[in-house]
Amino acid sequence: MGFDKHELILESLRVLKKGGVFAINDCMKPKIYGDMEAFAQKLRDMGYQDVRLVNMSELVFGSESRANMMMLGNSRMLVGRK
């Protein structure tokens, strides 16, 4: 609570060796995480490769509406490689 989530993720990725892969899964609500599409682009601009956001609500729960019923409608996974 109270931390800038983008800075927290960047700090987590700092210790990853070059070529290492990452996958961060959370309910990435815009109110808490801000614009994750822009953050994913920032990571690409910093040299991270294959960075993308995966919509887990459709993959795991079958549909966005079903995920919303379970209060997990913003479930996303940020994946990529350093």
PDB file with one MODEL, atoms N, CA, C and O in Angstrom:
MODEL        1
ATOM      1  N   MET A   1       0.837  -1.183   0.000  1.00  0.00           N
ATOM      2  CA  MET A   1       0.000   0.000   0.000  1.00  0.00           C
ATOM      3  C   MET A   1       0.884   1.250   0.000  1.00  0.00           C
ATOM      4  O   MET A   1       1.895   1.311   0.700  1.00  0.00           O
ATOM      5  N   GLY A   2       0.497   2.214  -0.773  1.00  0.00           N
ATOM      6  CA  GLY A   2       1.214   3.472  -0.796  1.00  0.00           C
ATOM      7  C   GLY A   2       2.439   3.501  -1.693  1.00  0.00           C
ATOM      8  O   GLY A   2       3.047   4.555  -1.873  1.00  0.00           O
ATOM      9  N   PHE A   3       2.807   2.365  -2.254  1.00  0.00           N
ATOM     10  CA  PHE A   3       3.976   2.334  -3.133  1.00  0.00           C
ATOM     11  C   PHE A   3       3.548   2.567  -4.576  1.00  0.00           C
ATOM     12  O   PHE A   3       2.439   2.209  -4.973  1.00  0.00           O
ATOM     13  N   ASP A   4       4.431   3.163  -5.346  1.00  0.00           N
ATOM     14  CA  ASP A   4       4.217   3.286  -6.782  1.00  0.00           C
ATOM     15  C   ASP A   4       4.452   1.899  -7.371  1.00  0.00           C
ATOM     16  O   ASP A   4       5.578   1.402  -7.351  1.00  0.00           O
ATOM     17  N   LYS A   5       3.411   1.278  -7.891  1.00  0.00           N
ATOM     18  CA  LYS A   5       3.507  -0.105  -8.371  1.00  0.00           C
ATOM     19  C   LYS A   5       4.509  -0.242  -9.517  1.00  0.00           C
ATOM     20  O   LYS A   5       5.200  -1.256  -9.616  1.00  0.00           O
ATOM     21  N   HIS A   6       4.591   0.757 -10.372  1.00  0.00           N
ATOM     22  CA  HIS A   6       5.545   0.687 -11.483  1.00  0.00           C
ATOM     23  C   HIS A   6       6.975   0.665 -10.943  1.00  0.00           C
ATOM     24  O   HIS A   6       7.806  -0.109 -11.418  1.00  0.00           O
ATOM     25  N   GLU A   7       7.262   1.506  -9.956  1.00  0.00           N
ATOM     26  CA  GLU A   7       8.601   1.532  -9.357  1.00  0.00           C
ATOM     27  C   GLU A   7       8.889   0.225  -8.635  1.00  0.00           C
ATOM     28  O   GLU A   7      10.021  -0.259  -8.652  1.00  0.00           O
ATOM     29  N   LEU A   8       7.878  -0.345  -8.004  1.00  0.00           N
ATOM     30  CA  LEU A   8       8.043  -1.619  -7.303  1.00  0.00           C
ATOM     31  C   LEU A   8       8.375  -2.747  -8.283  1.00  0.00           C
ATOM     32  O   LEU A   8       9.234  -3.584  -8.004  1.00  0.00           O
ATOM     33  N   ILE A   9       7.693  -2.765  -9.427  1.00  0.00           N
ATOM     34  CA  ILE A   9       7.980  -3.776 -10.451  1.00  0.00           C
ATOM     35  C   ILE A   9       9.377  -3.572 -11.021  1.00  0.00           C
ATOM     36  O   ILE A   9      10.118  -4.537 -11.207  1.00  0.00           O
ATOM     37  N   LEU A  10       9.743  -2.319 -11.300  1.00  0.00           N
ATOM     38  CA  LEU A  10      11.090  -2.039 -11.817  1.00  0.00           C
ATOM     39  C   LEU A  10      12.165  -2.503 -10.843  1.00  0.00           C
ATOM     40  O   LEU A  10      13.189  -3.044 -11.260  1.00  0.00           O
ATOM     41  N   GLU A  11      11.941  -2.300  -9.565  1.00  0.00           N
ATOM     42  CA  GLU A  11      12.908  -2.746  -8.563  1.00  0.00           C
ATOM     43  C   GLU A  11      12.998  -4.266  -8.551  1.00  0.00           C
ATOM     44  O   GLU A  11      14.085  -4.823  -8.399  1.00  0.00           O
ATOM     45  N   SER A  12      11.863  -4.940  -8.711  1.00  0.00           N
ATOM     46  CA  SER A  12      11.859  -6.403  -8.766  1.00  0.00           C
ATOM     47  C   SER A  12      12.620  -6.906  -9.987  1.00  0.00           C
ATOM     48  O   SER A  12      13.326  -7.911  -9.907  1.00  0.00           O
ATOM     49  N   LEU A  13      12.480  -6.218 -11.110  1.00  0.00           N
ATOM     50  CA  LEU A  13      13.144  -6.631 -12.340  1.00  0.00           C
ATOM     51  C   LEU A  13      14.632  -6.294 -12.348  1.00  0.00           C
ATOM     52  O   LEU A  13      15.398  -6.868 -13.122  1.00  0.00           O
ATOM     53  N   ARG A  14      15.033  -5.374 -11.495  1.00  0.00           N
ATOM     54  CA  ARG A  14      16.438  -4.942 -11.447  1.00  0.00           C
ATOM     55  C   ARG A  14      17.373  -6.120 -11.167  1.00  0.00           C
ATOM     56  O   ARG A  14      18.480  -6.165 -11.705  1.00  0.00           O
ATOM     57  N   VAL A  15      16.950  -7.063 -10.343  1.00  0.00           N
ATOM     58  CA  VAL A  15      17.821  -8.175  -9.963  1.00  0.00           C
ATOM     59  C   VAL A  15      17.800  -9.322 -10.972  1.00  0.00           C
ATOM     60  O   VAL A  15      18.558 -10.284 -10.839  1.00  0.00           O
ATOM     61  N   LEU A  16      16.940  -9.221 -11.970  1.00  0.00           N
ATOM     62  CA  LEU A  16      16.844 -10.261 -12.992  1.00  0.00           C
ATOM     63  C   LEU A  16      18.046 -10.169 -13.928  1.00  0.00           C
ATOM     64  O   LEU A  16      18.390  -9.086 -14.401  1.00  0.00           O
ATOM     65  N   LYS A  17      18.680 -11.303 -14.191  1.00  0.00           N
ATOM     66  CA  LYS A  17      19.823 -11.327 -15.104  1.00  0.00           C
ATOM     67  C   LYS A  17      19.371 -11.110 -16.536  1.00  0.00           C
ATOM     68  O   LYS A  17      18.237 -11.430 -16.891  1.00  0.00           O
ATOM     69  N   LYS A  18      20.254 -10.567 -17.354  1.00  0.00           N
ATOM     70  CA  LYS A  18      19.951 -10.351 -18.769  1.00  0.00           C
ATOM     71  C   LYS A  18      19.570 -11.688 -19.402  1.00  0.00           C
ATOM     72  O   LYS A  18      20.270 -12.687 -19.233  1.00  0.00           O
ATOM     73  N   GLY A  19      18.466 -11.696 -20.123  1.00  0.00           N
ATOM     74  CA  GLY A  19      17.960 -12.909 -20.749  1.00  0.00           C
ATOM     75  C   GLY A  19      16.945 -13.638 -19.884  1.00  0.00           C
ATOM     76  O   GLY A  19      16.257 -14.541 -20.360  1.00  0.00           O
ATOM     77  N   GLY A  20      16.846 -13.251 -18.607  1.00  0.00           N
ATOM     78  CA  GLY A  20      15.888 -13.886 -17.700  1.00  0.00           C
ATOM     79  C   GLY A  20      14.458 -13.488 -18.042  1.00  0.00           C
ATOM     80  O   GLY A  20      14.207 -12.373 -18.499  1.00  0.00           O
ATOM     81  N   VAL A  21      13.540 -14.392 -17.822  1.00  0.00           N
ATOM     82  CA  VAL A  21      12.136 -14.126 -18.106  1.00  0.00           C
ATOM     83  C   VAL A  21      11.399 -13.769 -16.815  1.00  0.00           C
ATOM     84  O   VAL A  21      11.814 -14.147 -15.719  1.00  0.00           O
ATOM     85  N   PHE A  22      10.309 -13.042 -16.970  1.00  0.00           N
ATOM     86  CA  PHE A  22       9.499 -12.684 -15.817  1.00  0.00           C
ATOM     87  C   PHE A  22       8.018 -12.825 -16.158  1.00  0.00           C
ATOM     88  O   PHE A  22       7.610 -12.700 -17.312  1.00  0.00           O
ATOM     89  N   ALA A  23       7.238 -13.085 -15.133  1.00  0.00           N
ATOM     90  CA  ALA A  23       5.784 -13.161 -15.234  1.00  0.00           C
ATOM     91  C   ALA A  23       5.224 -12.667 -13.908  1.00  0.00           C
ATOM     92  O   ALA A  23       5.445 -13.281 -12.864  1.00  0.00           O
ATOM     93  N   ILE A  24       4.509 -11.569 -13.954  1.00  0.00           N
ATOM     94  CA  ILE A  24       3.931 -10.972 -12.756  1.00  0.00           C
ATOM     95  C   ILE A  24       2.420 -10.967 -12.935  1.00  0.00           C
ATOM     96  O   ILE A  24       1.896 -10.337 -13.854  1.00  0.00           O
ATOM     97  N   ASN A  25       1.727 -11.673 -12.052  1.00  0.00           N
ATOM     98  CA  ASN A  25       0.280 -11.813 -12.153  1.00  0.00           C
ATOM     99  C   ASN A  25      -0.377 -11.132 -10.966  1.00  0.00           C
ATOM    100  O   ASN A  25       0.001 -11.362  -9.817  1.00  0.00           O
ATOM    101  N   ASP A  26      -1.365 -10.289 -11.251  1.00  0.00           N
ATOM    102  CA  ASP A  26      -2.108  -9.615 -10.193  1.00  0.00           C
ATOM    103  C   ASP A  26      -3.401  -9.062 -10.781  1.00  0.00           C
ATOM    104  O   ASP A  26      -3.583  -9.023 -11.998  1.00  0.00           O
ATOM    105  N   CYS A  27      -4.268  -8.647  -9.914  1.00  0.00           N
ATOM    106  CA  CYS A  27      -5.474  -7.941 -10.349  1.00  0.00           C
ATOM    107  C   CYS A  27      -5.053  -6.487 -10.542  1.00  0.00           C
ATOM    108  O   CYS A  27      -5.091  -5.697  -9.599  1.00  0.00           O
ATOM    109  N   MET A  28      -4.655  -6.137 -11.750  1.00  0.00           N
ATOM    110  CA  MET A  28      -4.025  -4.848 -12.038  1.00  0.00           C
ATOM    111  C   MET A  28      -5.063  -3.775 -12.330  1.00  0.00           C
ATOM    112  O   MET A  28      -5.216  -3.316 -13.461  1.00  0.00           O
ATOM    113  N   LYS A  29      -5.763  -3.396 -11.285  1.00  0.00           N
ATOM    114  CA  LYS A  29      -6.779  -2.355 -11.433  1.00  0.00           C
ATOM    115  C   LYS A  29      -6.095  -1.027 -11.739  1.00  0.00           C
ATOM    116  O   LYS A  29      -5.099  -0.677 -11.105  1.00  0.00           O
ATOM    117  N   PRO A  30      -6.629  -0.286 -12.713  1.00  0.00           N
ATOM    118  CA  PRO A  30      -6.017   0.995 -13.086  1.00  0.00           C
ATOM    119  C   PRO A  30      -5.879   1.961 -11.912  1.00  0.00           C
ATOM    120  O   PRO A  30      -4.933   2.748 -11.859  1.00  0.00           O
ATOM    121  N   LYS A  31      -6.802   1.903 -10.990  1.00  0.00           N
ATOM    122  CA  LYS A  31      -6.759   2.792  -9.827  1.00  0.00           C
ATOM    123  C   LYS A  31      -5.518   2.521  -8.970  1.00  0.00           C
ATOM    124  O   LYS A  31      -4.982   3.431  -8.337  1.00  0.00           O
ATOM    125  N   ILE A  32      -5.072   1.271  -8.956  1.00  0.00           N
ATOM    126  CA  ILE A  32      -3.920   0.887  -8.148  1.00  0.00           C
ATOM    127  C   ILE A  32      -2.640   0.863  -8.979  1.00  0.00           C
ATOM    128  O   ILE A  32      -1.596   1.334  -8.527  1.00  0.00           O
ATOM    129  N   TYR A  33      -2.719   0.315 -10.193  1.00  0.00           N
ATOM    130  CA  TYR A  33      -1.523   0.114 -11.024  1.00  0.00           C
ATOM    131  C   TYR A  33      -1.303   1.195 -12.065  1.00  0.00           C
ATOM    132  O   TYR A  33      -0.227   1.262 -12.659  1.00  0.00           O
ATOM    133  N   GLY A  34      -2.278   2.029 -12.296  1.00  0.00           N
ATOM    134  CA  GLY A  34      -2.137   3.035 -13.339  1.00  0.00           C
ATOM    135  C   GLY A  34      -2.243   2.408 -14.726  1.00  0.00           C
ATOM    136  O   GLY A  34      -2.835   1.341 -14.883  1.00  0.00           O
ATOM    137  N   ASP A  35      -1.681   3.056 -15.712  1.00  0.00           N
ATOM    138  CA  ASP A  35      -1.759   2.609 -17.104  1.00  0.00           C
ATOM    139  C   ASP A  35      -0.695   1.544 -17.378  1.00  0.00           C
ATOM    140  O   ASP A  35       0.466   1.866 -17.632  1.00  0.00           O
ATOM    141  N   MET A  36      -1.095   0.293 -17.325  1.00  0.00           N
ATOM    142  CA  MET A  36      -0.141  -0.801 -17.519  1.00  0.00           C
ATOM    143  C   MET A  36       0.290  -0.948 -18.971  1.00  0.00           C
ATOM    144  O   MET A  36       1.395  -1.424 -19.233  1.00  0.00           O
ATOM    145  N   GLU A  37      -0.542  -0.558 -19.911  1.00  0.00           N
ATOM    146  CA  GLU A  37      -0.132  -0.588 -21.324  1.00  0.00           C
ATOM    147  C   GLU A  37       1.038   0.371 -21.541  1.00  0.00           C
ATOM    148  O   GLU A  37       2.006   0.036 -22.223  1.00  0.00           O
ATOM    149  N   ALA A  38       0.940   1.561 -20.958  1.00  0.00           N
ATOM    150  CA  ALA A  38       2.032   2.537 -21.069  1.00  0.00           C
ATOM    151  C   ALA A  38       3.284   2.027 -20.345  1.00  0.00           C
ATOM    152  O   ALA A  38       4.403   2.244 -20.811  1.00  0.00           O
ATOM    153  N   PHE A  39       3.096   1.355 -19.214  1.00  0.00           N
ATOM    154  CA  PHE A  39       4.231   0.804 -18.477  1.00  0.00           C
ATOM    155  C   PHE A  39       4.907  -0.308 -19.272  1.00  0.00           C
ATOM    156  O   PHE A  39       6.134  -0.395 -19.299  1.00  0.00           O
ATOM    157  N   ALA A  40       4.111  -1.157 -19.918  1.00  0.00           N
ATOM    158  CA  ALA A  40       4.675  -2.219 -20.758  1.00  0.00           C
ATOM    159  C   ALA A  40       5.500  -1.605 -21.888  1.00  0.00           C
ATOM    160  O   ALA A  40       6.571  -2.112 -22.223  1.00  0.00           O
ATOM    161  N   GLN A  41       5.005  -0.516 -22.474  1.00  0.00           N
ATOM    162  CA  GLN A  41       5.753   0.177 -23.525  1.00  0.00           C
ATOM    163  C   GLN A  41       7.043   0.768 -22.964  1.00  0.00           C
ATOM    164  O   GLN A  41       8.080   0.744 -23.627  1.00  0.00           O
ATOM    165  N   LYS A  42       6.980   1.295 -21.749  1.00  0.00           N
ATOM    166  CA  LYS A  42       8.183   1.838 -21.104  1.00  0.00           C
ATOM    167  C   LYS A  42       9.240   0.743 -20.949  1.00  0.00           C
ATOM    168  O   LYS A  42      10.424   0.978 -21.189  1.00  0.00           O
ATOM    169  N   LEU A  43       8.805  -0.454 -20.547  1.00  0.00           N
ATOM    170  CA  LEU A  43       9.753  -1.564 -20.417  1.00  0.00           C
ATOM    171  C   LEU A  43      10.379  -1.902 -21.764  1.00  0.00           C
ATOM    172  O   LEU A  43      11.582  -2.146 -21.848  1.00  0.00           O
ATOM    173  N   ARG A  44       9.561  -1.917 -22.824  1.00  0.00           N
ATOM    174  CA  ARG A  44      10.096  -2.173 -24.175  1.00  0.00           C
ATOM    175  C   ARG A  44      11.117  -1.108 -24.551  1.00  0.00           C
ATOM    176  O   ARG A  44      12.173  -1.418 -25.101  1.00  0.00           O
ATOM    177  N   ASP A  45      10.798   0.142 -24.252  1.00  0.00           N
ATOM    178  CA  ASP A  45      11.704   1.251 -24.563  1.00  0.00           C
ATOM    179  C   ASP A  45      13.016   1.147 -23.776  1.00  0.00           C
ATOM    180  O   ASP A  45      14.055   1.634 -24.223  1.00  0.00           O
ATOM    181  N   MET A  46      12.958   0.511 -22.604  1.00  0.00           N
ATOM    182  CA  MET A  46      14.146   0.323 -21.767  1.00  0.00           C
ATOM    183  C   MET A  46      14.982  -0.869 -22.236  1.00  0.00           C
ATOM    184  O   MET A  46      16.064  -1.110 -21.702  1.00  0.00           O
ATOM    185  N   GLY A  47      14.491  -1.618 -23.228  1.00  0.00           N
ATOM    186  CA  GLY A  47      15.260  -2.737 -23.766  1.00  0.00           C
ATOM    187  C   GLY A  47      14.744  -4.116 -23.389  1.00  0.00           C
ATOM    188  O   GLY A  47      15.287  -5.125 -23.839  1.00  0.00           O
ATOM    189  N   TYR A  48      13.701  -4.170 -22.566  1.00  0.00           N
ATOM    190  CA  TYR A  48      13.112  -5.473 -22.253  1.00  0.00           C
ATOM    191  C   TYR A  48      12.445  -6.004 -23.515  1.00  0.00           C
ATOM    192  O   TYR A  48      11.921  -5.233 -24.318  1.00  0.00           O
ATOM    193  N   GLN A  49      12.466  -7.320 -23.687  1.00  0.00           N
ATOM    194  CA  GLN A  49      11.949  -7.917 -24.918  1.00  0.00           C
ATOM    195  C   GLN A  49      10.691  -8.737 -24.653  1.00  0.00           C
ATOM    196  O   GLN A  49      10.461  -9.209 -23.540  1.00  0.00           O
ATOM    197  N   ASP A  50       9.890  -8.895 -25.687  1.00  0.00           N
ATOM    198  CA  ASP A  50       8.684  -9.717 -25.643  1.00  0.00           C
ATOM    199  C   ASP A  50       7.736  -9.310 -24.515  1.00  0.00           C
ATOM    200  O   ASP A  50       7.023 -10.155 -23.974  1.00  0.00           O
ATOM    201  N   VAL A  51       7.722  -8.037 -24.159  1.00  0.00           N
ATOM    202  CA  VAL A  51       6.872  -7.563 -23.064  1.00  0.00           C
ATOM    203  C   VAL A  51       5.436  -7.460 -23.559  1.00  0.00           C
ATOM    204  O   VAL A  51       5.152  -6.845 -24.587  1.00  0.00           O
ATOM    205  N   ARG A  52       4.536  -8.081 -22.794  1.00  0.00           N
ATOM    206  CA  ARG A  52       3.117  -7.979 -23.124  1.00  0.00           C
ATOM    207  C   ARG A  52       2.274  -8.210 -21.888  1.00  0.00           C
ATOM    208  O   ARG A  52       2.726  -8.789 -20.900  1.00  0.00           O
ATOM    209  N   LEU A  53       1.059  -7.750 -21.965  1.00  0.00           N
ATOM    210  CA  LEU A  53       0.079  -7.967 -20.912  1.00  0.00           C
ATOM    211  C   LEU A  53      -0.885  -9.047 -21.390  1.00  0.00           C
ATOM    212  O   LEU A  53      -1.460  -8.942 -22.474  1.00  0.00           O
ATOM    213  N   VAL A  54      -1.054 -10.066 -20.588  1.00  0.00           N
ATOM    214  CA  VAL A  54      -1.959 -11.165 -20.919  1.00  0.00           C
ATOM    215  C   VAL A  54      -3.209 -11.002 -20.071  1.00  0.00           C
ATOM    216  O   VAL A  54      -3.131 -10.869 -18.849  1.00  0.00           O
ATOM    217  N   ASN A  55      -4.368 -11.013 -20.733  1.00  0.00           N
ATOM    218  CA  ASN A  55      -5.636 -10.888 -20.025  1.00  0.00           C
ATOM    219  C   ASN A  55      -5.995 -12.246 -19.430  1.00  0.00           C
ATOM    220  O   ASN A  55      -6.526 -13.111 -20.127  1.00  0.00           O
ATOM    221  N   MET A  56      -5.710 -12.433 -18.157  1.00  0.00           N
ATOM    222  CA  MET A  56      -5.954 -13.710 -17.489  1.00  0.00           C
ATOM    223  C   MET A  56      -7.438 -13.955 -17.234  1.00  0.00           C
ATOM    224  O   MET A  56      -7.862 -15.101 -17.086  1.00  0.00           O
ATOM    225  N   SER A  57      -8.222 -12.892 -17.181  1.00  0.00           N
ATOM    226  CA  SER A  57      -9.641 -13.069 -16.881  1.00  0.00           C
ATOM    227  C   SER A  57     -10.323 -13.912 -17.958  1.00  0.00           C
ATOM    228  O   SER A  57     -11.229 -14.685 -17.650  1.00  0.00           O
ATOM    229  N   GLU A  58      -9.905 -13.775 -19.198  1.00  0.00           N
ATOM    230  CA  GLU A  58     -10.491 -14.587 -20.266  1.00  0.00           C
ATOM    231  C   GLU A  58      -9.876 -15.980 -20.308  1.00  0.00           C
ATOM    232  O   GLU A  58     -10.582 -16.968 -20.506  1.00  0.00           O
ATOM    233  N   LEU A  59      -8.549 -16.060 -20.119  1.00  0.00           N
ATOM    234  CA  LEU A  59      -7.873 -17.355 -20.195  1.00  0.00           C
ATOM    235  C   LEU A  59      -8.246 -18.278 -19.037  1.00  0.00           C
ATOM    236  O   LEU A  59      -8.471 -19.471 -19.243  1.00  0.00           O
ATOM    237  N   VAL A  60      -8.312 -17.739 -17.834  1.00  0.00           N
ATOM    238  CA  VAL A  60      -8.547 -18.564 -16.650  1.00  0.00           C
ATOM    239  C   VAL A  60     -10.035 -18.721 -16.351  1.00  0.00           C
ATOM    240  O   VAL A  60     -10.492 -19.811 -16.005  1.00  0.00           O
ATOM    241  N   PHE A  61     -10.783 -17.637 -16.485  1.00  0.00           N
ATOM    242  CA  PHE A  61     -12.183 -17.655 -16.069  1.00  0.00           C
ATOM    243  C   PHE A  61     -13.160 -17.822 -17.228  1.00  0.00           C
ATOM    244  O   PHE A  61     -14.361 -17.963 -16.996  1.00  0.00           O
ATOM    245  N   GLY A  62     -12.683 -17.810 -18.450  1.00  0.00           N
ATOM    246  CA  GLY A  62     -13.537 -18.044 -19.609  1.00  0.00           C
ATOM    247  C   GLY A  62     -14.128 -16.795 -20.219  1.00  0.00           C
ATOM    248  O   GLY A  62     -14.382 -16.757 -21.423  1.00  0.00           O
ATOM    249  N   SER A  63     -14.351 -15.786 -19.427  1.00  0.00           N
ATOM    250  CA  SER A  63     -14.889 -14.532 -19.960  1.00  0.00           C
ATOM    251  C   SER A  63     -14.631 -13.406 -18.965  1.00  0.00           C
ATOM    252  O   SER A  63     -14.431 -13.637 -17.772  1.00  0.00           O
ATOM    253  N   GLU A  64     -14.639 -12.210 -19.475  1.00  0.00           N
ATOM    254  CA  GLU A  64     -14.439 -11.035 -18.625  1.00  0.00           C
ATOM    255  C   GLU A  64     -15.601 -10.886 -17.645  1.00  0.00           C
ATOM    256  O   GLU A  64     -15.398 -10.513 -16.489  1.00  0.00           O
ATOM    257  N   SER A  65     -16.819 -11.178 -18.105  1.00  0.00           N
ATOM    258  CA  SER A  65     -17.980 -11.019 -17.219  1.00  0.00           C
ATOM    259  C   SER A  65     -17.940 -12.011 -16.060  1.00  0.00           C
ATOM    260  O   SER A  65     -18.302 -11.663 -14.936  1.00  0.00           O
ATOM    261  N   ARG A  66     -17.506 -13.233 -16.322  1.00  0.00           N
ATOM    262  CA  ARG A  66     -17.390 -14.219 -15.243  1.00  0.00           C
ATOM    263  C   ARG A  66     -16.304 -13.805 -14.252  1.00  0.00           C
ATOM    264  O   ARG A  66     -16.472 -13.948 -13.041  1.00  0.00           O
ATOM    265  N   ALA A  67     -15.211 -13.300 -14.765  1.00  0.00           N
ATOM    266  CA  ALA A  67     -14.140 -12.818 -13.888  1.00  0.00           C
ATOM    267  C   ALA A  67     -14.620 -11.635 -13.053  1.00  0.00           C
ATOM    268  O   ALA A  67     -14.272 -11.521 -11.878  1.00  0.00           O
ATOM    269  N   ASN A  68     -15.422 -10.754 -13.658  1.00  0.00           N
ATOM    270  CA  ASN A  68     -15.969  -9.616 -12.917  1.00  0.00           C
ATOM    271  C   ASN A  68     -16.863 -10.077 -11.776  1.00  0.00           C
ATOM    272  O   ASN A  68     -16.849  -9.477 -10.701  1.00  0.00           O
ATOM    273  N   MET A  69     -17.640 -11.133 -11.994  1.00  0.00           N
ATOM    274  CA  MET A  69     -18.491 -11.676 -10.933  1.00  0.00           C
ATOM    275  C   MET A  69     -17.645 -12.114  -9.742  1.00  0.00           C
ATOM    276  O   MET A  69     -18.078 -12.021  -8.593  1.00  0.00           O
ATOM    277  N   MET A  70     -16.446 -12.588 -10.024  1.00  0.00           N
ATOM    278  CA  MET A  70     -15.543 -13.057  -8.975  1.00  0.00           C
ATOM    279  C   MET A  70     -14.614 -11.931  -8.491  1.00  0.00           C
ATOM    280  O   MET A  70     -13.691 -12.161  -7.709  1.00  0.00           O
ATOM    281  N   MET A  71     -14.880 -10.722  -8.969  1.00  0.00           N
ATOM    282  CA  MET A  71     -14.099  -9.529  -8.628  1.00  0.00           C
ATOM    283  C   MET A  71     -12.651  -9.645  -9.079  1.00  0.00           C
ATOM    284  O   MET A  71     -11.751  -9.102  -8.438  1.00  0.00           O
ATOM    285  N   LEU A  72     -12.427 -10.356 -10.187  1.00  0.00           N
ATOM    286  CA  LEU A  72     -11.089 -10.530 -10.738  1.00  0.00           C
ATOM    287  C   LEU A  72     -11.030 -10.081 -12.197  1.00  0.00           C
ATOM    288  O   LEU A  72     -10.227 -10.596 -12.975  1.00  0.00           O
ATOM    289  N   GLY A  73     -11.866  -9.138 -12.559  1.00  0.00           N
ATOM    290  CA  GLY A  73     -11.972  -8.691 -13.945  1.00  0.00           C
ATOM    291  C   GLY A  73     -10.746  -8.007 -14.494  1.00  0.00           C
ATOM    292  O   GLY A  73     -10.586  -7.912 -15.710  1.00  0.00           O
ATOM    293  N   ASN A  74      -9.877  -7.529 -13.629  1.00  0.00           N
ATOM    294  CA  ASN A  74      -8.657  -6.861 -14.091  1.00  0.00           C
ATOM    295  C   ASN A  74      -7.440  -7.747 -13.924  1.00  0.00           C
ATOM    296  O   ASN A  74      -6.314  -7.258 -13.843  1.00  0.00           O
ATOM    297  N   SER A  75      -7.663  -9.038 -13.874  1.00  0.00           N
ATOM    298  CA  SER A  75      -6.557  -9.982 -13.677  1.00  0.00           C
ATOM    299  C   SER A  75      -5.690 -10.008 -14.938  1.00  0.00           C
ATOM    300  O   SER A  75      -6.141 -10.394 -16.016  1.00  0.00           O
ATOM    301  N   ARG A  76      -4.436  -9.586 -14.773  1.00  0.00           N
ATOM    302  CA  ARG A  76      -3.503  -9.493 -15.884  1.00  0.00           C
ATOM    303  C   ARG A  76      -2.180 -10.124 -15.491  1.00  0.00           C
ATOM    304  O   ARG A  76      -1.847 -10.225 -14.311  1.00  0.00           O
ATOM    305  N   MET A  77      -1.431 -10.548 -16.503  1.00  0.00           N
ATOM    306  CA  MET A  77      -0.076 -11.043 -16.274  1.00  0.00           C
ATOM    307  C   MET A  77       0.862 -10.235 -17.173  1.00  0.00           C
ATOM    308  O   MET A  77       0.679 -10.171 -18.389  1.00  0.00           O
ATOM    309  N   LEU A  78       1.853  -9.632 -16.558  1.00  0.00           N
ATOM    310  CA  LEU A  78       2.887  -8.900 -17.285  1.00  0.00           C
ATOM    311  C   LEU A  78       4.034  -9.875 -17.504  1.00  0.00           C
ATOM    312  O   LEU A  78       4.620 -10.379 -16.546  1.00  0.00           O
ATOM    313  N   VAL A  79       4.350 -10.137 -18.756  1.00  0.00           N
ATOM    314  CA  VAL A  79       5.405 -11.105 -19.073  1.00  0.00           C
ATOM    315  C   VAL A  79       6.432 -10.460 -19.999  1.00  0.00           C
ATOM    316  O   VAL A  79       6.136  -9.496 -20.705  1.00  0.00           O
ATOM    317  N   GLY A  80       7.634 -11.008 -19.979  1.00  0.00           N
ATOM    318  CA  GLY A  80       8.679 -10.502 -20.857  1.00  0.00           C
ATOM    319  C   GLY A  80      10.020 -11.113 -20.529  1.00  0.00           C
ATOM    320  O   GLY A  80      10.125 -12.065 -19.755  1.00  0.00           O
ATOM    321  N   ARG A  81      11.042 -10.543 -21.138  1.00  0.00           N
ATOM    322  CA  ARG A  81      12.412 -11.027 -20.975  1.00  0.00           C
ATOM    323  C   ARG A  81      13.350  -9.835 -20.892  1.00  0.00           C
ATOM    324  O   ARG A  81      13.210  -8.866 -21.638  1.00  0.00           O
ATOM    325  N   LYS A  82      14.295  -9.917 -19.990  1.00  0.00           N
ATOM    326  CA  LYS A  82      15.234  -8.806 -19.808  1.00  0.00           C
ATOM    327  C   LYS A  82      16.334  -8.850 -20.854  1.00  0.00           C
ATOM    328  O   LYS A  82      17.217  -7.992 -20.859  1.00  0.00           O
TER     329      LYS A  82
ENDMDL
END
